Amino acid sequence: SMIRLTEFSLRQKSVIILLALSVFLAGVYSWTTLKQELIPDIELPFVMVIIPMPGAGAESVAVQVTEPIERSLINVPDLESTQSSSSNSMSMLFAEFDFGTDVKQAVDDVERAVSGVRLPEDVDPTVVSFSIDQMPVVTATIGAADGADPLVAAEIARSEILPRIEGIDGVSSAELTGGSTPLLDIVLDPQAMAEHGVSLQQVQGILYANQITLPSGSIDEAGLRLPVSTAHDYRSISELEAQIVGSSGGAAAAGMGGTAAVTAAATSASGETENEPSAEEDEDGAGAGFLDGLSGLSELTAALAAMPVPVTLDDIASVEEREVNLSGYARTHGQPSLTVSVSQASGANTVEVSSEIESVFEDARELFAGAIVIETITDQADYINESVEGLLQEGLLGGLFAVLVIFLFLRSVRTTLVAAISIPLSLFIAIATFGLFGLTINILTLSGLTVAVGRVIDDSIVVLENIYRHKGLGDETGEAVVNGTKEVAAAITTSTVTTVAIFLPIGFVGGLISQFFLPFALAVSFAMLASLLVALTVIPV
């Protein structure tokens, strides 16, 4: 059957040459467009459930949270094992699934199981999975330039640089570590609170109620209905200190009664009512009015004393401003800085994403020169580019030495060049198939191709050398090609399939090793099979 392939190729020489050229160009195109990453995107079959329970002791966490959730996971499909850890204020469960399990489905199953568990109020579990893709593509530090304000640098990082990175196509998340933010501490005085009759819940409630945005209807403008919101926020420490948080005084309990007393007293103090004549009064009347006025003033004084007196936050607490670290500490060359960790979305091209991030950093360096210093600490694209360059260097050197060896044995420039075609052609045919099988350019597929470089020329050498031998025996070129290829077709097919049979099982042994080395095994196998195809079709032509 293999010799039929050769005979067909010799009958349709132009078709075979065009096909070979087309597949070669398809491989070159795939090389430039395939996703480039450091290692294959391997979904690890692990799911973690994180349940914070602030203030609870480890034993309470175990009984009220960990054990019920562990019981709920028993019937989740493909679950292999679970491990749990209960500590003060926190419960963590680690669920391991069978390799090959759809991790997204596993996360959904775990979330469904956890949502059916009755947990204490305000306890909200988070379910997360693990993926190699979650490793940061780029890690960089942003610090203040010499003599610049670190707070300004931190604000630039938060409000200018981070949003631009998050907006890059292919970035799933960007996180800032380190840096600080101003925080207001309200330190309550228990003694003053007791004197004024103000409780902690009262203070909390009033502060929450005064930092709020509420929908307040809408207005019609130019044919559009625009929503209107009412918002209130504290703008300064003095405004916060002036916030009324309660009241003290006798009338506070009396409610409207206090207001009535004040009105009555004020009326008495005027010494007259609407019904009394005031134009003509005798001396006795005047004296009586004066006495009435005195009694009215005493009532007013008593009523005012009974009025509720507003209690401000300043009366019962002190407000202090301090700097708080947002999420840990970061130092660059010993100086405080912020660390930016950028993760890419699944399926994104690492090299392209890295390039976009670097251009954001370059723009920021120009725009905020003298204010910030940005240093890239790790960049996966560097390792990928090194791997690609390494492959090209190894491949070119390997191919060059192979060609030299052929020339030393065959002593024919034309025959040597024919054999040399099989190296790039076999490799690019293999690369052209990568897209069909979801493979990417990574260190494992590149390693597979590098391993294959020395081997892909073997079949072609065997075919060429045998055709060369037949020509030496006096056969015509056409006969020499058919007979020479026919004699060795079975041998080279057997040796190539044997080589594939050695590498391919590495990708199918199961478990993490299988997932990791499958791209390597496929890359070698595709290159081997491509070299057999080239030796039986293109080389004879």
Buried (B, 14 or more C-beta within 10 A) or exposed (E): EBBEBBBEBBEBEEEBBEBBEEBBEBBBBBBEEBBBBBBBBBBBBBBBBEBBBEEBEBEBBBEBBBBBBBEBBEEBEBBEEBEBEBBEBBBBBEBBBEBEBEBEEBBEBBBEBBEEBEBEEEBEBEBEBBBBBBBBBBBBBBBBBEEBEBBBBBBBBBEBBBEBBEEBEBBBEBEBBBBBEEEEEBEBEEEBBEEBBBEEEBBEEBBEEBEEEEEEEEEEEEEEEEEEEEEEEBEEEEEBBEBEBBBBBBBBEBEEEBEEBBEBBBBBBEBBEEEEEEEEBEEEEEEEBEEBBEEBBEBBEEBBEBBBBEBBBBBBBEBEEEEEEBEEEBEBEEEBBBBBBBBBEEEBBBBBBBEBBBEBBEEBEEEBEEBBBBEBEEBBBBBBBEBBEBBEEBBEEBBEEBBEBBBEEBEBEEBBEBBBBBBBBBBBBBBBBBBEEEBBBBBBBBBBBBBBBBBBBBBBBBBBBBBBBBBEEEBEEEBBBBBBBBBBBEEBBEBBBEBBEEBBEBBEEEEEEBBBBBBBBBBBBBBBBBBBBBBBBBBBB
